[in-house]
Amino acid sequence: MTQFWIIATILTLTGMALVMLPLWFRSRRSSDQDVSDKASNIAYFREQEADLTKQRDQGLVTPEDAELYRSWLKKKLLEDVTDKEETLSYTSSSSKGLALFLALLIPTMAVPVYLHLGAQTELSVTGMMMNPDASHEEMISALEAWRDKRPDNAQAWYLLAGRYIAKGEVDKAIDAYKTLYTVSEGSPQAAAQLAQVLFLANRNQVNGEVRGLYQDALSKDESNTTALGLKGIDAFEREDYKQAVQAWTKALSIENDMTARQSLSVG
């Protein structure tokens, strides 16, 4: 968990930097641009003033008109520079204020949002599964907490059902696989696993419900080895040995688990 909080802190600081830096440098760029604009306005004023003096000396305009136009140029220059400075001050303050507000908002909101929607329970489950000394009871307790927090999470139901099977709690495993089948919207793996646990509960006999489920799984995934194994057993019980051999041979060509391969080979 210490490692998690270190990573979370680093990510939070990174997020704060990604928010602050663009806004902060934006105000700097605005400042540089304003200095450039101010220099351009002054240069333009001096150019106009020089041109006006030249026209006055050549007698093209009267001294009175020249002075009047010079006063207008000075007034316009003062207005332009003042307006830009006020705009820059407001923009710079707004950008920096927004950057600071968003930077503080990230860690302030991250903690309650994480506690409400975060992966604290999932991390506990992961840590438990990586602990070789964890008992079935501890694993089931952690998985049940995950299930209660995320009842629509298919992985939580799948792992929990498997733990129920390992502990010999077949009825709970059946209920968990049925929920998994619903939550996963009838996924082939959920259908095959439910068919298998119902087969075990029925004293290793294939009934109509088991047959319907493994057929449903194969209609969606013809390479599902669990469903192919049940299909072979069903065919064997009906003395359709050719179909049993075909189903088991196909499953054997796909299955990687050594225990499952051994069972298929025996069949």
Secondary structure as GFF3:
##gff-version 3
##sequence-region A 1 267
A	DSSP	alpha_helix	2	57	.	.	.	ID=ss1
A	DSSP	alpha_helix	63	117	.	.	.	ID=ss2
A	DSSP	alpha_helix	120	129	.	.	.	ID=ss3
A	DSSP	alpha_helix	136	149	.	.	.	ID=ss4
A	DSSP	alpha_helix	154	167	.	.	.	ID=ss5
A	DSSP	alpha_helix	170	183	.	.	.	ID=ss6
A	DSSP	alpha_helix	188	201	.	.	.	ID=ss7
A	DSSP	alpha_helix	208	220	.	.	.	ID=ss8
A	DSSP	alpha_helix	225	237	.	.	.	ID=ss9
A	DSSP	alpha_helix	241	254	.	.	.	ID=ss10
A	DSSP	alpha_helix	258	266	.	.	.	ID=ss11
###
